């Protein structure tokens, strides 16, 4: 999970890593909604 401020690096991470990479939504990041971000991270791992 990447913060929205570094979303431009998403492609580089996806190219180099063999794990899911996703940018945290700006709304969840700004509202510090850690629970929602955590649940999304877990769902990415399970996919």
C-alpha positions in Angstrom: 0.0 0.0 0.0 1.4 3.4 -1.1 0.3 6.8 0.2 -1.4 9.0 -2.4 1.6 11.4 -2.4 3.8 8.8 -4.1 1.2 7.3 -6.5 3.5 8.1 -9.4 5.8 5.3 -8.1 3.1 2.6 -8.3 4.2 1.3 -11.7 7.8 1.0 -10.6 6.8 -1.0 -7.5 4.5 -3.3 -9.5 7.3 -4.0 -12.0 9.8 -4.9 -9.3 7.7 -6.7 -6.7 5.8 -10.0 -6.9 3.2 -8.8 -4.4 0.0 -6.8 -4.8 0.6 -3.0 -4.9 -2.1 -0.4 -4.6 -2.4 3.3 -3.7 -4.4 4.1 -0.6 -7.5 6.2 -1.5 -6.9 9.9 -0.9 -10.1 10.0 1.2 -9.1 7.1 3.5 -5.6 8.5 3.8 -6.8 12.0 4.7 -9.4 10.7 7.2 -6.8 8.4 8.7 -9.2 5.5 8.2 -6.7 2.8 9.2 -9.4 0.1 9.6 -10.6 0.5 6.0 -7.0 0.6 4.7 -6.1 -2.5 6.7 -9.2 -4.4 5.5 -8.3 -3.5 1.9 -4.7 -4.7 2.4 -5.9 -8.0 3.8 -8.3 -8.5 0.8 -5.4 -7.8 -1.6 -3.3 -10.5 0.1 -6.1 -13.0 -0.1 -6.7 -12.4 -3.9 
